């Protein structure tokens, strides 16, 4: 094998000791990179570095390290044939203006495979920089790529006898402080350089002020910017420690949360639709139910961010980890995907999204709800909620659903056919003012233990059909305003309702102006105290069965119904 077996195509760069060419092997027509190093004038130390690079390339058998194809020499030159790459990480960062978190994770995870091999072999690179990280495109559009760590010319092996290096080498802008200070250093110097590279990938800038940059590295200038993502911020803070003893170890680096895959086995996925008028505000993402409960309110400005449920919660915005957060300032208008990941199962989600007026959709498909005991006010005041996927929700332990969908004014479809409500005791105001709701499935509701249905369907004025045939109400004591202003309802079969314990029925059907047929044949008035306005403004009612509902003042009871209504009611 000699240089005569290759045709030089073009110069593609310069290395430490010579030029780099793209070459074509004459026999196979394959293209490679050629390092051509002139040996005349080189010292023995320089020749040792060249031999060292070749040895390192042979040892670094990793898919993300530059592959050595051949090496040979003649009287004038050393030739190193390498796999041909497409560009450098430096060029890609400048072209993109900085990388997304996903791309940074992909690049660093590939680099980490090389570093793990280097750690096993006790090798320091000593010249880590974006220019020495080559890339190979993996798609025709040249938007995706894999990396290849190259240029091992300054690498060295550390041994027990020589675990620290003293030679000053590397590239100043990515060089560790201990090297700049000409102090003994070890493989942790590479971790500093890696921190600088990660910072550059994110911000397309150096981490410290450019004026007197090296002075800022040595004396401890602050990073110019800090990432919003909590894990990335923590990682950079750990890597860019000036004292190598305080810097992350390689083990801590490899196991850092930034590199851990997000597990979506207990997560709520939301979409927030941010309008211009909200950009100046910290938009509420979630609420703290304990504070809401304590103050008898769903909003509290002084919420302690280390309380209860939220202690176990991590929030991502467009896959960017922002850690714990009650409120978040969205940078521009538009829709944002928010993932709320719970580390453990939780028992209470009451008022979780209370007054999240920018919440557009919510998917609870992979949320572990098997331990939920309290759901009261979970979506209270989510006035712009359009879509809610909640059909797989496990509610077998839940005892409280009051105010659950209170004020969800834009929600038009709700399938609760899989809700297990056998332990629920309160459903008051459950669908209060869901005035766009026209498709509601509650056919599976087991209401045997419910005691309160006060204002349950209050102002659900788009509901035309409501199947409550399986409802059991023998423990219910309050039905005040239960169907108040359900103005689109035409028929209602409440023949399964046993009202023997109900004391309050005032304005129960008030304003049901389209209701023509109402079956209340098993209604009982044994404990009734108030029926004021019960059928007020039921102006279309034609058939009303109250055959078991014995009250003292039937005339007052029927006030406001259609004069042509055929009703059945026992004599007092």
C-alpha positions as CSV (number, residue, x, y, z in Angstrom):
1,X,0.0,0.0,0.0
2,X,1.4,3.4,-1.0
3,X,0.2,6.9,-1.8
4,X,0.1,5.9,-5.4
5,X,-3.0,3.9,-4.7
6,X,-5.0,7.1,-4.1
7,X,-6.0,10.1,-6.1
8,X,-6.2,13.5,-4.3
9,X,-9.6,15.1,-4.8
10,X,-9.2,18.3,-2.8
11,X,-7.8,19.9,0.4
12,X,-10.4,19.8,3.2
13,X,-8.4,21.1,6.1
14,X,-5.3,21.5,8.1
15,X,-4.1,19.4,11.1
16,X,-1.5,19.8,13.8
17,X,1.3,18.7,11.5
18,X,0.0,18.9,7.9
19,X,-2.8,19.1,5.4
20,X,-5.9,17.0,5.2
21,X,-7.2,15.9,1.8
22,X,-10.2,14.1,0.4
23,X,-8.8,11.2,-1.6
24,X,-10.3,8.4,-3.8
25,X,-8.9,4.9,-3.7
26,X,-8.2,4.0,-7.3
27,X,-9.2,0.4,-7.0
28,X,-12.5,0.7,-5.0
29,X,-13.4,4.3,-5.9
30,X,-14.2,4.9,-2.2
31,X,-13.5,8.2,-0.7
32,X,-11.5,8.8,2.5
33,X,-9.7,11.5,4.4
34,X,-5.9,11.6,4.2
35,X,-3.6,13.2,6.7
36,X,-0.3,13.9,5.0
37,X,2.4,14.8,7.4
38,X,5.8,15.9,6.3
39,X,8.5,14.4,8.6
40,X,11.4,16.7,7.7
41,X,12.1,19.1,10.5
42,X,9.9,17.3,13.0
43,X,11.4,16.6,16.4
44,X,11.5,13.2,18.1
45,X,8.7,14.4,20.4
46,X,6.6,15.4,17.3
47,X,7.1,12.0,15.7
48,X,6.1,10.4,19.0
49,X,2.8,12.4,19.0
50,X,2.1,11.2,15.5
51,X,2.7,7.6,16.5
52,X,0.6,8.2,19.6
53,X,-2.4,9.4,17.5
54,X,-2.2,6.3,15.3
55,X,-2.1,4.1,18.4
56,X,-5.1,5.9,19.9
57,X,-7.1,5.5,16.7
58,X,-6.4,1.8,16.7
59,X,-7.5,1.5,20.4
60,X,-10.6,3.6,20.0
61,X,-12.8,1.0,18.3
62,X,-16.1,2.8,18.7
63,X,-18.8,3.7,16.2
64,X,-18.6,7.4,17.2
65,X,-14.8,7.6,17.0
66,X,-13.0,8.4,13.7
67,X,-12.1,5.1,12.1
68,X,-8.5,4.5,11.0
69,X,-8.4,2.8,7.6
70,X,-4.7,2.6,6.9
71,X,-1.4,4.2,7.9
72,X,1.9,4.0,6.1
73,X,5.0,6.1,5.5
74,X,7.8,6.8,3.1
75,X,11.1,8.7,3.4
76,X,9.2,12.1,3.4
77,X,5.8,11.7,4.7
78,X,3.5,9.8,7.2
79,X,0.1,9.0,5.7
80,X,-2.9,8.4,7.8
81,X,-6.1,7.3,5.9
82,X,-9.3,7.9,7.9
83,X,-13.0,7.6,7.2
84,X,-14.3,10.7,5.4
85,X,-16.8,12.8,7.3
86,X,-19.1,15.6,6.0
87,X,-18.5,18.5,8.3
88,X,-17.6,19.5,11.9
89,X,-19.8,20.1,14.9
90,X,-18.5,23.7,15.0
91,X,-19.9,24.3,11.5
92,X,-23.2,22.7,12.4
93,X,-23.6,24.8,15.5
94,X,-23.0,28.0,13.6
95,X,-25.3,27.0,10.8
96,X,-28.2,26.2,13.3
97,X,-27.4,29.1,15.7
98,X,-27.5,26.6,18.5
99,X,-29.1,23.2,19.1
100,X,-32.3,22.0,20.7
101,X,-32.1,20.0,23.9
102,X,-32.9,16.8,21.9
103,X,-30.0,17.4,19.5
104,X,-27.6,18.2,22.4
105,X,-28.7,15.0,24.1
106,X,-28.2,13.0,21.0
107,X,-24.7,14.4,20.4
108,X,-23.5,14.0,24.0
109,X,-24.9,10.5,24.3
110,X,-22.8,9.5,21.2
111,X,-19.8,11.3,22.6
112,X,-20.3,9.5,26.0
113,X,-19.9,6.1,24.3
114,X,-16.4,7.3,23.2
115,X,-15.6,8.8,26.6
116,X,-16.6,5.6,28.4
117,X,-14.1,3.7,26.3
118,X,-11.5,6.3,27.0
119,X,-12.2,6.0,30.7
120,X,-11.7,2.3,30.6
121,X,-8.4,2.7,28.7
122,X,-7.3,5.6,31.0
123,X,-7.0,8.0,28.0
124,X,-7.2,11.8,28.1
125,X,-8.1,13.6,24.9
126,X,-6.7,17.0,25.9
127,X,-7.9,18.9,22.9
128,X,-11.7,18.6,23.0
129,X,-13.4,21.3,20.9
130,X,-16.2,21.5,18.4
131,X,-13.8,21.6,15.5
132,X,-12.4,18.2,16.5
133,X,-15.8,16.6,16.6
134,X,-16.6,15.5,13.0
135,X,-20.1,14.7,11.7
136,X,-21.6,12.4,9.1
137,X,-25.1,13.2,7.8
138,X,-27.7,10.6,8.2
139,X,-30.4,12.0,5.9
140,X,-30.5,13.6,2.5
141,X,-31.7,17.0,3.9
142,X,-28.5,17.2,6.0
143,X,-30.5,18.0,9.1
144,X,-29.6,14.9,11.1
145,X,-26.1,13.5,11.8
146,X,-23.9,11.2,13.8
147,X,-20.7,12.4,15.4
148,X,-17.1,11.1,15.1
149,X,-14.6,12.2,17.7
150,X,-11.3,12.8,16.0
151,X,-7.8,14.4,16.3
152,X,-6.2,12.3,19.0
153,X,-2.8,14.0,18.4
154,X,-2.6,15.4,21.9
155,X,-4.1,12.4,23.7
156,X,-2.2,10.5,26.3
157,X,-2.6,7.4,28.5
158,X,-2.7,7.9,32.2
159,X,-1.1,5.2,34.4
160,X,-1.0,4.6,38.1
161,X,2.6,5.9,38.1
162,X,1.7,8.9,36.0
163,X,-2.0,9.8,36.9
164,X,-1.5,13.5,36.4
165,X,-0.2,15.4,33.4
166,X,1.9,18.6,33.5
167,X,2.2,19.5,29.8
168,X,0.3,22.6,28.7
169,X,-1.6,21.6,25.6
170,X,-5.0,22.0,24.0
171,X,-7.1,24.9,22.7
172,X,-7.3,27.9,25.1
173,X,-11.0,28.6,24.7
174,X,-12.0,25.1,25.8
175,X,-9.0,24.5,28.1
176,X,-9.5,23.7,31.7
177,X,-8.4,26.3,34.3
178,X,-5.8,23.9,35.9
179,X,-4.1,23.6,32.5
180,X,-4.1,27.3,31.9
181,X,-2.5,27.7,35.4
182,X,0.0,25.0,34.5
183,X,-1.0,22.9,37.5
184,X,-1.1,19.1,37.5
185,X,-4.3,17.8,35.8
186,X,-6.1,14.6,35.0
187,X,-9.0,13.3,32.9
188,X,-11.3,15.8,34.7
189,X,-9.8,18.5,32.4
190,X,-11.7,16.9,29.5
191,X,-14.9,17.3,31.5
192,X,-14.4,21.0,31.7
193,X,-13.8,21.1,27.9
194,X,-17.0,19.0,27.5
195,X,-18.9,21.5,29.6
196,X,-17.7,24.4,27.3
197,X,-18.8,22.4,24.2
198,X,-22.2,21.7,25.6
199,X,-22.7,25.3,26.5
200,X,-21.7,26.3,22.9
201,X,-24.1,23.8,21.4
202,X,-27.0,25.4,23.4
203,X,-26.2,29.1,23.2
204,X,-23.9,29.2,20.1
205,X,-21.5,31.2,22.3
206,X,-18.7,30.8,24.8
207,X,-19.8,30.5,28.5
208,X,-17.9,33.5,29.8
209,X,-17.4,37.1,28.6
210,X,-15.2,37.2,25.5
211,X,-13.2,40.2,26.8
212,X,-10.5,38.7,29.0
213,X,-12.1,35.3,28.4
214,X,-9.2,33.3,29.8
215,X,-9.0,35.5,32.9
216,X,-12.7,34.9,33.5
217,X,-12.0,31.1,33.2
218,X,-9.2,31.3,35.8
219,X,-10.6,33.8,38.3
220,X,-14.2,32.6,38.3
221,X,-16.3,34.8,36.1
222,X,-20.0,33.9,35.9
223,X,-21.6,32.2,33.0
224,X,-23.1,34.7,30.7
225,X,-26.4,32.8,30.5
226,X,-28.0,29.9,32.2
227,X,-30.3,27.4,30.5
228,X,-33.9,27.3,31.4
229,X,-33.8,23.5,31.5
230,X,-33.1,22.5,35.1
231,X,-31.1,19.3,34.2
232,X,-28.9,21.1,31.7
233,X,-28.3,24.0,34.0
234,X,-27.3,21.6,36.8
235,X,-25.0,19.6,34.4
236,X,-23.2,22.8,33.2
237,X,-22.8,24.0,36.8
238,X,-21.2,20.6,37.7
239,X,-18.9,20.5,34.6
240,X,-17.7,24.2,34.7
241,X,-16.4,24.1,38.3
242,X,-13.0,25.7,38.3
243,X,-11.7,23.5,41.1
244,X,-11.4,20.0,39.6
245,X,-12.1,18.5,43.0
246,X,-15.5,20.1,43.0
247,X,-16.1,19.2,39.3
248,X,-18.3,16.2,38.4
249,X,-16.6,12.9,38.3
250,X,-16.9,10.9,35.1
251,X,-19.3,8.5,36.9
252,X,-21.5,11.4,38.0
253,X,-21.4,12.8,34.5
254,X,-22.5,9.6,32.8
255,X,-25.3,9.1,35.4
256,X,-26.5,12.7,35.3
257,X,-30.3,13.1,35.0
258,X,-29.8,15.2,31.8
259,X,-29.0,11.9,30.0
260,X,-31.8,9.9,31.5
261,X,-34.7,9.0,29.3
262,X,-38.0,10.5,30.4
263,X,-40.4,7.6,31.4
264,X,-43.9,8.4,30.5
265,X,-45.7,5.8,32.7
266,X,-47.2,8.4,35.0
267,X,-47.7,11.6,33.1
268,X,-50.3,14.1,32.2
269,X,-49.8,15.7,28.7
270,X,-51.3,19.1,28.1
271,X,-51.4,21.7,25.4
272,X,-51.4,25.3,26.4
273,X,-52.6,27.9,23.8
274,X,-50.9,31.1,24.7
275,X,-52.4,34.4,23.3
276,X,-50.5,37.7,23.0
277,X,-52.3,39.2,26.0
278,X,-50.8,36.4,28.2
279,X,-47.2,36.9,27.2
280,X,-46.5,39.4,29.9
281,X,-47.9,37.1,32.6
282,X,-46.7,34.0,34.3
283,X,-49.3,31.6,33.1
284,X,-50.5,29.1,35.7
285,X,-49.7,25.5,34.7
286,X,-50.8,23.8,37.9
287,X,-52.2,24.7,41.2
288,X,-51.5,23.5,44.8
289,X,-54.6,21.9,46.2
290,X,-53.6,22.1,49.8
291,X,-53.4,25.9,49.6
292,X,-56.6,26.1,47.7
293,X,-58.3,24.0,50.3
294,X,-56.9,25.9,53.2
295,X,-57.9,29.3,51.8
296,X,-61.3,28.0,50.5
297,X,-60.2,29.3,47.2
298,X,-58.7,27.9,44.0
299,X,-56.1,30.6,43.6
300,X,-53.4,31.6,46.0
301,X,-50.5,33.8,45.0
302,X,-48.3,32.6,47.9
303,X,-48.2,28.9,47.1
304,X,-45.2,27.2,48.6
305,X,-43.5,25.3,45.8
306,X,-42.3,22.4,48.0
307,X,-45.8,21.3,49.1
308,X,-47.4,17.9,49.0
309,X,-48.4,16.7,45.5
310,X,-46.0,19.0,43.7
311,X,-43.0,17.7,45.5
312,X,-43.2,14.6,43.3
313,X,-43.8,16.5,40.1
314,X,-41.4,17.4,37.2
315,X,-42.6,19.6,34.4
316,X,-41.4,19.7,30.8
317,X,-42.3,22.4,28.3
318,X,-41.8,21.3,24.7
319,X,-39.5,18.6,26.2
320,X,-37.5,21.2,28.0
321,X,-37.3,20.4,31.7
322,X,-38.2,23.4,33.9
323,X,-38.4,21.4,37.1
324,X,-41.0,22.3,39.7
325,X,-43.3,25.1,38.5
326,X,-46.6,26.6,39.4
327,X,-46.5,29.3,36.8
328,X,-44.4,29.7,33.7
329,X,-43.7,32.7,31.4
330,X,-44.1,31.4,27.8
331,X,-41.7,33.2,25.5
332,X,-44.0,33.7,22.4
333,X,-47.6,33.1,21.6
334,X,-48.6,29.7,20.2
335,X,-49.3,26.2,21.5
336,X,-46.9,24.5,23.9
337,X,-46.8,20.8,24.9
338,X,-46.5,20.5,28.7
339,X,-45.7,17.2,30.3
340,X,-46.3,16.8,34.0
341,X,-44.5,13.7,35.2
342,X,-45.1,12.3,38.6
343,X,-42.4,10.3,40.3
344,X,-44.8,8.4,42.5
345,X,-48.5,7.6,42.5
346,X,-50.6,10.3,44.1
347,X,-53.8,10.4,46.0
348,X,-55.1,13.9,45.4
349,X,-55.4,15.9,42.3
350,X,-58.0,18.4,43.5
351,X,-57.7,21.8,42.0
352,X,-54.7,20.6,40.0
353,X,-55.4,22.8,37.0
354,X,-57.7,25.3,38.7
355,X,-58.1,28.5,36.7
356,X,-55.6,27.4,34.0
357,X,-57.4,29.5,31.5
358,X,-54.8,28.8,28.7
359,X,-55.1,25.0,29.0
360,X,-56.3,23.9,25.6
361,X,-56.2,20.1,25.8
362,X,-55.3,17.4,28.3
363,X,-54.5,13.7,27.9
364,X,-54.6,11.5,30.9
365,X,-54.1,8.2,29.0
366,X,-50.9,7.3,30.7
367,X,-51.5,8.9,34.1
368,X,-51.6,6.4,36.9
369,X,-54.8,7.3,38.7
370,X,-55.3,4.1,40.6
371,X,-54.7,5.7,44.0
372,X,-56.7,8.9,43.4
373,X,-59.0,9.7,46.3
374,X,-59.9,13.3,45.6
375,X,-60.6,14.9,42.2
376,X,-62.6,17.9,43.3
377,X,-62.0,21.0,41.2
378,X,-59.4,19.3,39.1
379,X,-60.3,21.3,36.0
380,X,-62.1,24.1,37.8
381,X,-62.2,27.3,35.7
382,X,-60.4,25.8,32.6
383,X,-62.4,28.1,30.4
384,X,-60.6,27.3,27.2
385,X,-60.3,23.5,27.6
386,X,-61.3,22.0,24.2
387,X,-60.2,18.4,24.5
388,X,-60.0,16.0,27.4
389,X,-58.9,12.4,27.0
390,X,-59.9,10.9,30.3
391,X,-61.8,7.7,29.4
392,X,-59.1,5.3,30.9
393,X,-59.1,7.1,34.2
394,X,-59.2,4.8,37.2
395,X,-61.5,6.3,39.8
396,X,-62.3,3.3,41.9
397,X,-60.9,4.9,45.1
398,X,-62.2,8.4,44.5
399,X,-64.6,9.8,47.0
400,X,-64.9,13.5,45.8
401,X,-65.7,14.8,42.4
402,X,-67.4,18.1,43.3
403,X,-66.5,21.0,41.0
404,X,-64.5,18.6,38.8
405,X,-65.3,20.3,35.4
406,X,-66.7,23.5,36.9
407,X,-66.6,26.3,34.3
408,X,-65.1,24.3,31.4
409,X,-67.1,26.4,29.0
410,X,-65.6,25.2,25.7
411,X,-65.6,21.5,26.4
412,X,-68.1,19.9,24.0
413,X,-67.5,16.1,24.4
414,X,-66.8,14.1,27.5
415,X,-66.7,10.3,27.6
416,X,-66.9,9.2,31.3
417,X,-68.2,5.7,30.4
418,X,-65.3,4.0,32.2
419,X,-65.5,6.1,35.4
420,X,-65.9,4.0,38.5
421,X,-67.9,6.2,40.9
422,X,-68.9,3.6,43.4
423,X,-67.1,5.4,46.3
424,X,-67.9,9.0,45.3
425,X,-69.9,10.9,47.9
426,X,-70.1,14.3,46.3
427,X,-70.9,15.4,42.8
428,X,-72.2,18.9,43.4
429,X,-71.3,21.4,40.7
430,X,-69.5,18.6,38.8
431,X,-70.4,20.0,35.3
432,X,-71.3,23.5,36.5
433,X,-71.5,25.9,33.5
434,X,-70.1,23.4,30.9
435,X,-72.3,25.4,28.5
436,X,-70.8,24.0,25.3
437,X,-71.1,20.4,26.4
438,X,-73.4,18.5,24.0
439,X,-72.1,15.0,24.2
440,X,-71.8,13.6,27.8
441,X,-71.6,9.9,28.6
442,X,-72.2,9.1,32.2
443,X,-74.0,5.8,31.6
444,X,-71.6,3.8,33.9
445,X,-71.9,6.1,36.9
446,X,-72.6,4.2,40.1
447,X,-74.1,6.8,42.4
448,X,-75.1,4.6,45.3
449,X,-72.9,6.5,47.8
450,X,-73.5,10.0,46.5
451,X,-75.0,12.4,49.0
452,X,-74.8,15.7,47.1
453,X,-75.8,16.5,43.5
454,X,-76.4,20.2,44.0
455,X,-76.0,22.2,40.7
456,X,-74.5,19.1,39.1
457,X,-75.5,20.0,35.5
458,X,-76.1,23.7,36.2
459,X,-76.2,25.7,32.9
460,X,-75.2,22.8,30.7
461,X,-77.2,24.6,28.1
462,X,-76.0,22.6,25.0
463,X,-76.9,19.1,26.4
464,X,-79.8,17.7,24.4
465,X,-79.6,14.1,25.7
466,X,-78.7,12.8,29.1
467,X,-78.9,9.1,30.1
468,X,-79.3,8.8,33.9
469,X,-81.3,5.6,33.9
470,X,-78.7,3.9,36.2
471,X,-78.4,6.7,38.7
472,X,-79.2,5.7,42.3
473,X,-80.0,8.6,44.5
474,X,-81.3,7.1,47.7
475,X,-78.5,8.7,49.8
476,X,-78.7,12.1,48.1
477,X,-79.9,15.0,50.3
478,X,-79.4,18.0,48.0
479,X,-80.5,18.4,44.3
480,X,-80.8,22.2,44.3
481,X,-80.4,23.6,40.8
482,X,-79.3,20.1,39.5
483,X,-80.5,20.8,35.9
484,X,-80.8,24.6,36.1
485,X,-80.9,26.2,32.6
486,X,-80.3,22.9,30.8
487,X,-82.1,24.8,28.0
488,X,-81.5,22.2,25.2
489,X,-82.7,19.1,27.1
490,X,-85.9,17.7,25.5
491,X,-86.6,14.6,27.5
492,X,-85.3,13.3,30.8
493,X,-86.0,10.0,32.4
494,X,-85.3,10.1,36.1
495,X,-87.5,7.1,36.9
496,X,-84.5,5.5,38.8
497,X,-84.2,8.4,41.1
498,X,-85.2,7.7,44.7
499,X,-85.5,11.1,46.5
500,X,-86.7,9.8,49.9
501,X,-83.7,11.5,51.7
502,X,-83.6,14.7,49.6
503,X,-84.4,17.9,51.5
504,X,-83.5,20.5,48.9
505,X,-84.9,20.6,45.3
506,X,-85.3,24.4,44.7
507,X,-84.7,25.5,41.1
508,X,-84.0,21.9,40.2
509,X,-85.3,22.2,36.6
510,X,-85.4,26.0,36.4
511,X,-85.1,27.3,32.9
512,X,-85.3,23.9,31.1
513,X,-87.2,25.7,28.4
514,X,-87.0,22.9,25.8
515,X,-87.9,20.0,28.1
516,X,-91.1,18.3,26.9
517,X,-91.1,15.0,28.8
518,X,-90.0,14.5,32.3
519,X,-90.3,11.2,34.2
520,X,-90.0,11.5,37.9
521,X,-92.3,8.7,38.8
522,X,-90.3,7.5,41.9
523,X,-89.6,11.0,43.3
524,X,-90.6,11.1,47.0
525,X,-91.1,14.1,49.1
526,X,-90.7,12.5,52.6
527,X,-88.0,15.0,53.8
528,X,-88.5,17.8,51.3
529,X,-88.1,21.3,52.8
530,X,-87.7,23.4,49.7
531,X,-89.1,23.0,46.2
532,X,-89.2,26.7,45.4
533,X,-88.9,27.4,41.6
534,X,-88.4,23.7,40.9
535,X,-90.1,23.8,37.5
536,X,-89.9,27.6,36.9
537,X,-89.7,28.6,33.2
538,X,-90.2,25.0,32.0
539,X,-92.4,26.5,29.3
540,X,-92.4,23.5,26.8
541,X,-93.2,20.8,29.3
542,X,-96.0,18.5,28.1
543,X,-95.7,15.4,30.2
544,X,-94.6,15.3,33.9
545,X,-94.8,12.2,36.1
546,X,-94.7,13.0,39.8
547,X,-97.1,10.2,40.7
548,X,-95.3,9.5,44.1
549,X,-94.3,13.0,45.0
550,X,-96.7,14.1,47.7
551,X,-96.2,17.7,48.8
552,X,-98.4,20.1,50.7
553,X,-98.6,22.9,48.1
554,X,-98.8,21.3,44.6
555,X,-99.9,24.6,43.1
556,X,-96.7,26.4,44.2
557,X,-94.7,23.3,43.0
558,X,-96.1,23.5,39.5
559,X,-95.7,27.3,39.1
560,X,-94.1,28.3,35.8
561,X,-94.7,25.1,33.8
562,X,-96.5,25.0,30.5
563,X,-100.3,25.4,31.0
564,X,-101.0,22.5,28.6
565,X,-98.7,20.1,30.5
566,X,-100.2,16.7,31.5
567,X,-99.0,16.0,34.9
568,X,-99.4,13.3,37.5
569,X,-99.2,14.3,41.1
570,X,-100.8,12.8,44.2
571,X,-103.3,14.9,46.1
572,X,-101.9,16.4,49.3
